[in-house]
C-alpha cells in the first residue's frame, strides 16, 4: 500500500524490497513449500548449522534443544525508534534554527519564497530521484524550508500578532492528538484510509494551485479560498489532511521498524515526518491568520 506522503510511498512499500501495510506471512512452512521469510523482506534465512554443517547440537552448531527452534537472527543495522527520533530531532532542529535566522535577520519576503523553491527542489530530488537517503540533502532541505517558514511567519505576525506562536502550539497539539489516536487505534490506517487521504490531498493541492493561478491573473486572493469563512473551512480541511498524512507516516515508521528496515531508512522517516509537520504548521498559520484578522 502506498502512502500519500511521497517520501514514504517510495521507501516503504510491499513486494518491492520494503515493508507495506497489512503484510502477512505466506501460508505454509519451508517444508510445505512456503517461504517462511516472505513476511519480512529484510529477514535473512537462518541456517542453524551455518557455522559448520558438520557440527551437531552437542557442539553448539545445531538448534537450541531447550527451546526447540534456532536462536533469532541478530538485528544489528536495523532501524529502531531511537534512530527515527534522533534523525527527526536533527531535521526539525535544523528547521527551527533556520526559521529563527530567517526571522531575526529580516530576510526579504522574496528571498524567503526563493528558499521555499529551493527546498521544494531538494525535497523532490530526495524523495523521487535518489535511491538512498542523503543526510546532507535532507538537512539542506530542512534549512531552506526553515528559512522560508521564518520569513513567512514574521510576515504573518505583522498583521496577526502572535499567529506564529499559536500555529506552533496548534501543530504540537494536532501532532500529539494524532499520535494518541493512532496508538489507541482510534485511527486505523488501512488501504481504504490511505486511498481516501491520497485523493483528498491531491484534490486539495490542485485546488490551491488553481486559486494561486487566479490570484496571479486577477490579483487579490484568487477564488477567495484564504479569506473569510471559506478560508476558515479550507484551513481546517488542510489541517485535517495533514493530520491524516501524519497518521500514515506513523504507520509507515511502525512497519519499517517491525519488518527490519535498514538503519539508514530512519533518515527517510525523519524526512517524511518533517514534511508532514511543516504542512500542518503552514495550514495552521494561515488558519490562525484568518481568525485573527480584524
C-alpha positions in Angstrom: 0.0 0.0 0.0 1.3 3.4 -0.9 1.4 6.3 1.4 0.2 9.8 0.4 3.5 11.1 1.6 5.8 10.9 -1.5 8.7 10.2 0.8 7.2 7.0 2.3 5.4 5.9 -0.9 8.8 5.2 -2.4 10.6 3.7 0.5 8.1 1.6 2.5 6.1 -0.4 0.0 5.2 -4.0 -0.2 6.6 -6.5 -2.7 9.4 -4.3 -3.7 12.1 -4.6 -1.0 10.3 -2.6 1.7 7.6 -3.2 4.2 4.0 -2.3 3.3 0.7 -2.3 5.1 -1.0 -5.4 6.2 1.9 -7.5 5.4 1.2 -11.1 6.4 3.3 -14.2 6.2 2.6 -16.6 3.3 0.9 -19.8 4.2 3.0 -22.8 4.6 6.3 -23.6 6.1 9.6 -24.3 4.4 8.7 -28.0 4.5 5.4 -27.3 2.9 6.8 -25.2 0.1 6.1 -21.8 1.6 8.6 -19.1 2.2 8.9 -18.6 6.0 10.7 -15.3 5.4 8.1 -13.8 2.9 6.5 -11.6 5.5 9.8 -9.9 6.3 11.6 -8.6 3.2 14.7 -7.8 5.4 14.9 -11.1 7.1 17.9 -13.3 6.4 17.3 -17.0 6.1 19.0 -18.6 9.1 20.6 -22.0 8.9 21.0 -23.4 12.4 24.1 -25.3 11.1 25.5 -22.4 9.1 28.7 -22.2 11.2 29.7 -25.6 10.1 27.2 -28.1 8.5 29.2 -30.9 10.2 28.5 -29.5 13.7 25.8 -31.0 15.9 23.6 -29.7 18.6 26.1 -31.0 21.2 28.9 -29.0 19.6 26.8 -25.8 19.6 26.0 -25.7 15.9 22.5 -27.1 16.0 19.2 -25.7 17.2 18.6 -24.8 20.8 17.1 -28.1 22.1 15.7 -26.4 25.2 13.6 -24.0 23.1 13.1 -26.3 20.1 13.9 -23.7 17.5 17.0 -21.8 16.3 18.0 -18.6 18.0 16.6 -15.4 16.4 18.8 -13.7 13.9 20.7 -10.6 15.0 19.0 -7.2 14.3 22.2 -5.2 14.1 21.9 -2.4 11.5 18.1 -2.3 11.5 16.1 0.8 12.0 14.8 1.5 15.6 12.5 4.0 17.1 15.6 5.7 18.7 17.1 6.2 15.2 13.9 7.8 14.0 13.6 10.0 17.0 17.2 11.2 16.8 17.1 11.9 13.0 13.7 13.6 13.3 15.1 15.8 16.1 18.1 16.7 13.9 15.9 17.6 11.0 13.3 19.6 12.9 16.1 21.3 14.9 17.6 22.5 11.6 14.2 23.8 10.5 13.8 25.7 13.8 17.3 27.2 13.7 16.9 28.3 10.1 13.5 29.7 10.9 14.9 31.7 13.7 17.6 33.0 11.4 15.1 34.0 8.7 13.0 35.9 11.4 15.9 37.6 13.1 17.9 38.6 10.0 15.0 40.4 8.4 15.3 38.3 5.2 13.2 39.8 2.4 10.0 38.0 1.6 11.1 37.4 -2.0 14.2 35.7 -0.8 12.1 33.6 1.6 10.0 32.3 -1.3 13.1 31.6 -3.2 14.3 29.5 -0.3 10.9 27.6 -0.5 11.5 26.9 -4.1 15.0 25.5 -3.4 13.6 23.4 -0.6 10.9 22.0 -2.9 13.6 21.0 -5.4 15.7 19.3 -2.7 12.6 17.5 -1.4 11.7 16.2 -4.8 15.3 15.2 -5.5 15.5 13.2 -2.3 12.0 11.6 -2.4 11.8 10.9 -6.1 15.2 10.5 -7.7 17.7 9.4 -5.0 17.6 5.8 -4.2 19.2 6.1 -0.8 18.7 8.8 1.8 21.4 11.5 1.7 21.6 13.2 5.1 23.2 16.3 3.5 20.3 16.8 1.1 17.7 16.2 3.8 19.3 18.7 6.2 19.7 21.2 3.4 16.0 20.8 2.6 15.3 21.5 6.3 17.5 24.6 6.3 15.9 26.2 3.3 12.4 25.2 4.5 13.1 26.7 7.8 14.3 29.9 6.3 11.1 30.2 4.3 9.0 29.5 7.4 10.8 32.1 9.4 10.2 34.8 6.7 6.5 33.8 6.2 5.9 33.6 10.0 7.3 37.1 10.5 5.1 38.4 7.7 2.0 36.9 9.3 3.0 38.3 12.7 2.8 41.9 11.3 -1.0 41.7 10.7 -1.9 38.9 13.1 0.1 39.4 16.2 1.0 36.1 17.9 -0.1 34.0 15.0 3.2 32.0 14.7 3.2 31.1 18.3 -0.5 30.0 18.1 0.3 28.0 15.0 3.2 26.2 16.7 1.1 25.3 19.7 -1.7 24.2 17.3 0.8 22.0 15.3 2.0 20.4 18.5 -1.5 19.7 19.8 -2.5 18.2 16.4 0.6 16.0 16.3 0.2 14.7 19.9 -3.5 14.1 19.2 -2.8 12.1 16.1 -0.2 10.1 17.9 -2.6 9.2 20.7 -5.4 8.4 18.3 -3.1 6.2 16.3 -1.6 4.3 19.3 -5.1 3.7 20.8 -6.3 2.6 17.3 -9.0 5.4 17.1 -7.4 6.0 13.7 -7.0 2.8 11.7 -4.6 3.2 8.8 -5.8 0.7 6.2 -6.0 0.6 2.4 -9.3 2.5 2.3 -8.0 5.2 4.7 -4.8 5.7 2.5 -6.8 5.9 -0.7 -9.2 8.4 0.7 -6.4 10.6 2.2 -4.4 10.4 -1.0 -7.4 11.6 -3.1 -8.1 14.4 -0.6 -4.5 15.5 -0.7 -4.3 15.6 -4.5 -7.6 17.5 -4.7 -6.5 20.0 -2.1 -3.2 20.7 -3.8 -4.9 21.1 -7.2 -7.4 23.5 -5.7 -4.7 25.6 -4.2 -2.8 25.7 -7.5 -6.0 26.9 -9.3 -6.5 29.5 -6.6 -2.9 30.7 -7.0 -3.3 30.9 -10.8 -6.4 33.1 -10.4 -4.6 35.2 -7.9 -1.7 35.8 -10.3 -4.0 36.6 -13.2 -6.7 38.6 -11.4 -4.9 39.7 -8.3 -6.2 39.6 -4.7 -6.9 36.2 -3.2 -8.0 34.5 -6.4 -11.0 32.4 -5.7 -11.2 33.7 -2.1 -10.1 30.4 -0.6 -7.9 32.1 2.0 -10.2 34.7 3.4 -13.4 34.8 5.4 -15.5 31.8 6.3 -14.5 29.9 3.2 -10.8 30.4 4.1 -11.5 29.0 7.6 -13.2 25.9 6.1 -10.3 25.4 3.7 -7.8 25.9 6.5 -9.5 23.3 8.7 -9.6 20.9 5.8 -5.8 21.5 5.2 -5.0 20.7 8.9 -7.2 17.6 8.8 -5.5 16.3 5.7 -2.1 17.0 7.2 -3.1 15.1 10.4 -4.3 12.1 8.3 -1.0 12.1 6.4 0.9 12.2 9.7 -1.1 9.1 10.9 0.0 7.3 7.7 3.6 8.3 8.4 3.4 6.8 11.9 2.1 3.6 10.3 5.0 3.5 7.8 7.5 4.1 10.6 6.0 1.3 12.6 6.1 -1.1 9.7 9.7 -0.2 8.9 10.8 -1.0 12.4 8.7 -4.1 12.6 10.0 -5.5 9.3 13.6 -4.6 9.9 14.3 -1.7 7.5 17.9 -0.7 7.3 19.1 1.9 9.8 19.7 4.4 7.0 16.0 4.4 6.3 15.4 6.4 9.5 16.5 9.4 7.6 13.6 8.9 5.2 11.3 8.5 8.2 12.6 11.8 9.6 12.2 13.5 6.2 8.7 12.3 5.8 7.6 13.3 9.3 9.2 16.8 8.8 7.4 17.3 5.6 4.0 16.5 7.2 4.7 18.7 10.3 5.7 21.6 8.0 2.5 21.1 6.1 0.4 21.2 9.3 2.2 24.3 10.5 1.7 26.2 7.3 -2.1 25.3 7.2 -2.4 26.2 10.9 -0.6 29.5 10.4 -2.9 30.5 7.6 -6.0 29.4 9.6 -4.9 31.4 12.7 -4.1 34.4 10.5 -7.6 34.4 9.1 -9.2 34.0 12.6 -7.0 36.9 13.9 -8.0 39.3 11.1 -9.6 42.5 12.3 
